[in-house]
Amino acid sequence: MRARDKVAVSALRATLAALDNAEAVPVGSAGIRGAASLEESPVGAGATEVARRELSEQATADIVRAEIAERLEAAAELTAPAHADRAARLRSEAAVLLGLLDGPGAA
């Protein structure tokens, strides 16, 4: 990361965003109901905050695998010579993520 590996940074940022989205609580299940009037609405710092879901190790790995598959599928679709650089970048990002799943000794 200190070497500013743009491919790794891009892959990790996108995957962290996917994990963050997976931890979000669906709006309908948050337990916060719309107040009938302004006077009945929750007030104060954190009044509408809901605890995020905790992902299991398996769920986290599944999300990372989905990110890998998404990149490899997109790279496979980029067959035109003009898109060769983008396809190579997507394959490199997938390799970075695969290295994370395999563990630090395999990378």
VOTORTI-246481 format. One record per residue (C-alpha): chain; x, y, z; residue number from 1; residue in one letter. Coordinates in steps of 0.5 Angstrom, whole numbers, plus 500, padded with zeros to 3 digits. Example, Ala and Ser with C-alpha at 12.3 -4.5 7.8 and 13.67 -1.06 7.14 Angstrom:
# VOTORTI-246481
[A, [525, 491, 516], 1, A] [A, [527, 498, 514], 2, S] 
# end
This chain:
# VOTORTI-246481
[A, [500, 500, 500], 1, M] [A, [506, 505, 502], 2, R] [A, [508, 504, 495], 3, A] [A, [502, 506, 492], 4, R] [A, [500, 500, 488], 5, D] [A, [494, 503, 485], 6, K] [A, [491, 496, 483], 7, V] [A, [491, 494, 490], 8, A] [A, [488, 500, 493], 9, V] [A, [482, 500, 488], 10, S] [A, [481, 493, 489], 11, A] [A, [481, 494, 497], 12, L] [A, [477, 500, 497], 13, R] [A, [471, 497, 492], 14, A] [A, [471, 491, 497], 15, T] [A, [471, 494, 503], 16, L] [A, [465, 498, 500], 17, A] [A, [462, 492, 499], 18, A] [A, [463, 489, 506], 19, L] [A, [460, 496, 509], 20, D] [A, [454, 495, 504], 21, N] [A, [453, 488, 507], 22, A] [A, [453, 490, 514], 23, E] [A, [448, 496, 513], 24, A] [A, [441, 494, 516], 25, V] [A, [435, 494, 511], 26, P] [A, [431, 500, 512], 27, V] [A, [425, 497, 513], 28, G] [A, [428, 492, 519], 29, S] [A, [431, 498, 523], 30, A] [A, [425, 499, 528], 31, G] [A, [425, 506, 526], 32, I] [A, [418, 508, 525], 33, R] [A, [416, 515, 521], 34, G] [A, [413, 519, 527], 35, A] [A, [406, 522, 525], 36, A] [A, [408, 529, 527], 37, S] [A, [414, 533, 528], 38, L] [A, [413, 533, 535], 39, E] [A, [413, 525, 536], 40, E] [A, [420, 524, 532], 41, S] [A, [426, 522, 535], 42, P] [A, [431, 528, 537], 43, V] [A, [438, 528, 540], 44, G] [A, [445, 525, 537], 45, A] [A, [444, 518, 535], 46, G] [A, [437, 518, 536], 47, A] [A, [436, 514, 529], 48, T] [A, [442, 510, 529], 49, E] [A, [442, 503, 529], 50, V] [A, [447, 498, 530], 51, A] [A, [450, 495, 524], 52, R] [A, [450, 487, 522], 53, R] [A, [456, 483, 524], 54, E] [A, [458, 479, 518], 55, L] [A, [461, 472, 519], 56, S] [A, [468, 470, 517], 57, E] [A, [464, 466, 511], 58, Q] [A, [460, 471, 509], 59, A] [A, [466, 476, 509], 60, T] [A, [469, 471, 504], 61, A] [A, [463, 470, 500], 62, D] [A, [463, 477, 499], 63, I] [A, [470, 477, 497], 64, V] [A, [469, 471, 492], 65, R] [A, [463, 475, 489], 66, A] [A, [468, 481, 488], 67, E] [A, [473, 477, 485], 68, I] [A, [468, 473, 480], 69, A] [A, [465, 480, 478], 70, E] [A, [472, 483, 476], 71, R] [A, [473, 476, 472], 72, L] [A, [467, 477, 469], 73, E] [A, [468, 484, 467], 74, A] [A, [475, 482, 464], 75, A] [A, [472, 477, 460], 76, A] [A, [467, 481, 457], 77, E] [A, [472, 486, 455], 78, L] [A, [475, 483, 448], 79, T] [A, [476, 489, 444], 80, A] [A, [484, 490, 443], 81, P] [A, [482, 498, 446], 82, A] [A, [480, 495, 452], 83, H] [A, [486, 490, 454], 84, A] [A, [489, 495, 459], 85, D] [A, [482, 495, 463], 86, R] [A, [481, 488, 462], 87, A] [A, [489, 486, 465], 88, A] [A, [487, 491, 471], 89, R] [A, [481, 488, 473], 90, L] [A, [485, 481, 473], 91, R] [A, [490, 484, 477], 92, S] [A, [485, 486, 482], 93, E] [A, [482, 480, 482], 94, A] [A, [489, 477, 483], 95, A] [A, [490, 481, 489], 96, V] [A, [483, 479, 492], 97, L] [A, [485, 472, 491], 98, L] [A, [491, 473, 495], 99, G] [A, [487, 476, 501], 100, L] [A, [483, 469, 501], 101, L] [A, [489, 465, 500], 102, D] [A, [492, 468, 506], 103, G] [A, [499, 472, 507], 104, P] [A, [503, 466, 506], 105, G] [A, [500, 465, 499], 106, A] [A, [500, 472, 496], 107, A] 
# end
